[in-house]
Every structure is written in C-alpha cells, then in structure tokens.
Amino acid sequence: MALALVTGSSTGIGLATSISLARAGHTVVAAMRNLERSGEIRKIAEQEKLPIHLAKIDVDDDESVQKGFVKVVAEHGPIDILVNNAGIPGGGVVEETTLDLFRQVMETNFFGGLRCIKAVIPSMRERRRGTIVNVTSVAGRIAGASHGSYAASKWALEAVSESLAQELRPFNVRVAIVEPGVIATPIFTKAPAPTAESLYPFRKRLRATFAGLLGKPTPPSVVGDAIRDIVASESLRLRYPVGPDAELWLKARANKTDEQAVREGNETDAEFAVRMKRELGIDVKL
C-alpha cells in the first residue's frame, strides 16, 4: 500500500477521502490548516483503527508547505499519492467581488494546490511513481454568473493539471482531475453572504440552485470513494466528473453555444426556473 497526503482534511471531501483511502489500506496523512478542527477524523480513525496521521499544513503559506512536507517524508517516507482538496468558496458577480477576495480564492484554490504539487514532483519523478489528484469542480469547466472568482481558480487548476499530466507522463506519474458537482459539505456554509442589495439577480439564482440540489444531498463519501478507485486503477484518464448532477451540468453546457450561454444572462427568474428544471431536474425557489 501507499502513503497518501490529503489537504483540507478536517471536513467534507478531504475528510471523506482520507477515510476512504485509509480503509483501503493506505497510510494517510490528513493535512489541515487548523488541527483544532481534527476532532471528527481523530474519532473515526481511533474507532476503526485506521492508519491516519495528522499534519498541520497551511497551503496558503510557502514555508508551511515546505516544512510540512519535509516533516511528513521524514516521519513516514516518500509521498506516493497527493490529493489536493483544500479550497474555499468564492461568490458574487465580478463587479461586486473585491480584488482581495479574488486573490484570496486564487491563493488557496490554485496556488495552494500548486505549492503542494511542486513539493512532491521531484521525489515522484526520481522514483518514477506517484499519483496526483487535483479536486476541482464542474465549475472548473463551466463559468456561471456570480461564480467568477471560484470558477477562475478552478479553471486555473484544471489548466495546470492538464499541462502537468503531459509533463509527468514520461516519468510514470499520473495526474487526475476530480470534478465534483454539488456535494453536501460545509463549504456552502462558508460562502460570504451578500452584504447589500445587488443590481444583479445571479447570486440569488445560484444559491437557489444549490439549495435545490442539496434537497437530495450527495455525501462527500461519493467523492472520497471515487478518488480511492482512481488511485487503485491504472487508468490514464484525466478528468472524472463525480456526483449525480456533475454530468448534467456538463451535458447542458455542451449542448449550447457560447452565445446561447451568454444570452441566458437576460433570463427572467421564471425562465431560469424552467431551465433548471429542464437541465438539472430540480425545482428552484426564488
């Protein structure tokens, strides 16, 4: 079995992935910014006697990543599997989203993953083995209104992942992109709430869409188990949409031109609700 490091492991997809990989027999280093939030994963690991170790790593910080990865290797050996999951929400139309928020989202969701990637590449390349799994989102391929900062960060991670997959193939290192749809995780409680009445209707529509999809929630374990299966396979497949709505989002966007997608910005709330029912099979309440 292998040594896996999973970022953002205190809750949600990171926690579920750490548990799933450990249950499959891998030794897991569950990395997180704040070890005080490790209560749930500690409890599960102790109850099931799982090979999970905790590491304090802040993916936003160069020194924290550098020292954290060196410490992991010193204590547990070379990292065979990296799962870049740490992420934060964005939210808001471009005009109303501050540059500081854009920078913050990009720092964690893109540069955070990139820091961790660069920390493991030399060893994986030299040993000619390793798997890097980057958790993006369907928003890494579809940039919807009021989702610009988040989508931009995920598109960037998708782009570097596609380049990286080609660069590392000669060294027998795999890269996979996992694209979850709407998954029931705490990220939806962390999204910044609107601070004032917006001139734009898109934020309320996005929130209504999420609420509609979360009416039948998809648990994080669906993503964790998918990552476990990717790690176990020898497939060179690059992209993996995960969750019952992920393919629906992607199919809906693939079936329309760019111009049609842009024209949807002129929809009324009623027209938007009809489209969500047609494309995603959900009732949105606006």
MOCORFEN-V201572 format. One line per field, one symbol per residue. burial: + if it has 16 or more other ideal C-beta (glycine too) atoms within 10 Angstrom, else -. Layout:
burial->???
This chain:
burial->-+++++++++++++++++++++++-++++++++----+--+--++----++++++-++++---++--++--++--+--+++++++++++++++--++---++-++++++++++++++-+++-+++----+++++++++++++-+++++++++++++++-++--++--+----+++++++++++++-+---+---------+++++++++--++----+-+++++++++-++-------+++++-++-+++-++-------------+----++--+--++-+-+--
